[in-house]
Amino acid sequence: MFAFEGGPLPDYGGRSAHWRTGLADHVLFHWTAVLGPSNLHGPLALWRTLAEHLRIAEPLRVTIDSQVPTARGMGSSAATAVALVRAFFDYAQQPLTDADLQKWAAVSEDIIHGTPSGIDAATVASAVPIWFIKDQPVIALPDPLRGVLVIADSGKLGETGPAVAAVRKLRQTRPSQTNAAIAELGQIAAQGRAAIHQNDLAALGRLLDRDQALLQGLTVSDPLLDQLIAAARQAGALGAKLTGGGRGGCLIALCSDLPHADHVAAALQQAGAPATWIDPLDSEVQS
């Protein structure tokens, strides 16, 4: 969420940082505990670019209020970028197309991630699940899936770089098996799309489990994630897998309803997850 307004800057009691720029007298960023200065290089560059594009010269206050954990494979930087773009265009009372939203969000994402695919920004900007292939049109999947996701934080920062390097090495040392596993991951994604369309939670859960098994074989998972995923399955999850770049971060567990989700979340916390979230996939899901 962004609180966004012109005028004098208030004296915040929380953590804050103050920069001076050439585009305005000053801007104050205030962030919650899950964000920090190292995460703000991209948003600050985006702020400068948007202020120049929209010809906003007055001092601004930007408050970032986010509960999305960083470096956990949950798209926190993309969520920040998308919210910031929407806030600026709303403040300037200018129209914003979906294509322009993605273009502007990429200003921040490129700084943070180098060459991101764009899937994070496209996903957080959408109100429904999407089918995403880089450099192809995004396809919305509006079919309601009457299940519940439990998201658990492993407490360990994700290590995308080492995970990618390990897979690259496997493609050199075990090319046949590794390429077959990567190809199957793509097939699982297509099968998952079909399961969502058919509202087949059991099939989707099995696909999550198979996906996780392949990621384990590719050394993208790690013992801590494996332990938590096993706990989720033992507690009754239909399926569970890591999310994000691997070697840490978060996991997702699919449940049939809210009571099962509550049970799985409690089991994950007992197994060592420092935080869990419960997210019904359909607003009409009842307990």
N, C-alpha and C positions, 0 to 999 in steps of 0.2 A: 504494500500500500504506500502511496506517496501523498503526503500533505504538501501542497504546492501553492504558494501565494507570493505576491510582491510585497514590498514594504520593509520596514526595519527588521533586523534579525533579533529574535528573542534570546535570552540567556538560558540555554539548556542546562539542566542539571546532570544529564547523562553524558555518555562518551560522544565527543564531537571533534570535527576537524575543520579548519578554516583555510581556504585558499584564496589568493588574489589572482585575477585573470585580466586580460586585456579587453574582454567583452562586456564586463560589468564591474561595478565597484568591488563586489565580493559575493561569494556564495558560501553558505554553511551547509555541510552535510552532517546529519545526525543519524547514527545507526544503532541497531540493537546488538545484543551480544553475539548473534550468529554472523555478523558482518564485521569487517575491520578495514583499515586503510589499504591493505594490499589488494582488497577486492574492489577498490574504488577508482583505480586507474582507468578502467574501461568506461564506467559511468561518467567520470569527470570529462573525459574526451568527448563522450556523447553529448554531455551538457553543453560544452563549448560549441560543438558542431551544430546542434539544434538551435542554440541561442543565436548564432550567426545566421542560419538559414531562415529562422522565423523572425529575425530582426528584433529580438528581445534584448534590450539594453539595461533595463532596470535591475536593481539588486533582487535576488531571489532567495528564498529559503526552500530547501529540499529535505524532507524528512523521509528516510527509508525505514520502514517498519516491516521486517520480514522474519518469519519463523521457519523459513526453508534453510536447512543446514547447508553450509558451503562445503565444497570438495567431497560431496557424498554421492554424486551422480543423480542429483535431483533437479538439475537445471536452475539453480539459484541465480546464477549470473544472467541467464536469459530472462528469468522472471523479472529481475531488476531492470534490465534493459527495456523490455516490453512496457513495463509500468512507467518508466521514465519517458519513453517516446509518447505514450498516450497522455501523460500528464502535461508535457510541453505543448502538444497540439491542442489539448483541451484548454490550456491556459491562453494560448494564442487564438483560440476560436477558429481553428483551421481544420478542414476536412482531412481525414487520414484513411487511405486505402489499406487493405491487407498487404498488398505488395510493398507499399511505402513503409508500413510498420516493420516488415521483415528487413527491408533495406537499411533503415535507421538503426534497428536493433543490432545489426551486424557490425556497426561501427564499434560498439563496445565488445561484442563477442569476439571479433577478430583480434582485438588487443589482448583479451584474456586468454583465448584458446589458440590463437595462431590462424588455423584454417578450419574452422568448425563446419560441419555439414549443414547447419541451419535447422536441424531437427528439434533442438531444444526450444528455440524461439518460436518455431511453427507450432509446437505442441502447447506451450504455455499460452500462446495467443488464441488457441482454439477452445471453444466451449465443449467440444465433443472429441472423441478419439480420432486420430488421423492415420492415414497410410502415407508414409513418407519414403521416397527414394530421391536421393540427391539429384538436382538438376532436372527433376520431373515435377509436374503439377502435383500439389498436395491434394489428396482425396479425403474428404470427411467421411467418417464412419458413424452416422447418427443413430444406428440401431442401439437401443438401450440394452445394456448388459446388467442383469439383475443380480449382481454379486457385490461383494465388499472386499476392498483391498486393505490389508494391514501392511503398513510401511514401518520398517524397523531400522534404526541407526545402529551400525555395528560399533560405533565409537571410534573407529579408525578412519583416518583420511584415505580416500581412494588414491591409488597409484597407477594412473592411466599410462604414463610413460613406460614404466617397467613392464606392465602387462602387455602393451603393444610390442615392446622389444622382445619379450619372451615368445609371443606368437610368431613374430618375424623369424626368430631363430628356429622355432619348430618347423616353419615352412622350408627352412634350409636343411634341417637334419632329418625331418620326417615329412617330406612334401606330400606324399600320397595321402597319409592319414589326416594330416592337418588340413589340406585343401578339401577333403571329403567332409570333415567336421564343419568347416566354414560354409560349405555348400548346404549342408543339412540345416545349419542355423537359418539360412535364407528360406529354406523350405518350411521350417517351423513358423517363421513370420507369416508366410502366406497361409498356412493352415490355421494360425491364430486369427487371422482376419476372417476366415470362414467361420471359425468357432464363435467369434463375436457376433457375426451376422446371424448365426443360428441360435444365439443365446445359449450355447452349450458350455456351461461352466465346467463340467467334468472333463470334457475334451480339452478345454483351455488349460485347466490345471495340469493335465498330463503333459501338455506341450511345455508348460513352464518347467516342469521337472526334467523333461528331456533336454531342454535348452540349458538348464543348470548343469546337467551331467556333461554336456559337451564343453561348456565353459570350464568345468573342472579339468577335463582332459587337456584343454588348451592352457592350463595353469593361470587362467584369468581370475578364478576364485581364490580363496585362501582358507586356512583352517578355521578362523573365527567366523567367517561367513558360512562355511559349511556347517559348523556347529549350530548356529542360529537357524539356518534353513532346516536342519534336521529336527530341531525343537518345534518349529512351526508345523512341519508335517506330522510329527507325533501328536501334536495338539489338535489335529483335525483339518489343517489347511488342505485345500484341493490341489495345491501346487505352490511352489515357491522358487524364487531365483534371485540372484543379485541384480542390481540395476546400476547403470553407469559403467565406468571404465574398469571396474574390478579392483582386486587386491585391497579391499576395504570398501568403505561407503555404506550404502543402504541395501536392503533387500525388500522384495515385495512378496506377500503371501496372499493367495486368492481364497476367499471364504464364501460360503453359500449365503450367509445372512449375518445380521449384527450380533446375535448371541455367540455364534461360532467365532466371529471376529474378535469379540471381547475375550474369549477364552484363549485364542491364539496370541493376542497381544499380551495377555498376562503371562503366558508361557514364555514368550520371547523376553519379557522383562526379567523373569525368573532365571532365564538362561544367560542373562548378562547384557541384553540390549539396553543402553542408557535412555533411549527414547523410542516411543512408538506412536504412530498415528493411524486412525481408522477412517477410511474414505469410502463411503457407499458409491458405487459406480452409477447408480440410478437413484435419483432423489425420491423415488416412490418405494425404495426398499424399506420394508417394515421389520421391526423386531419380532 
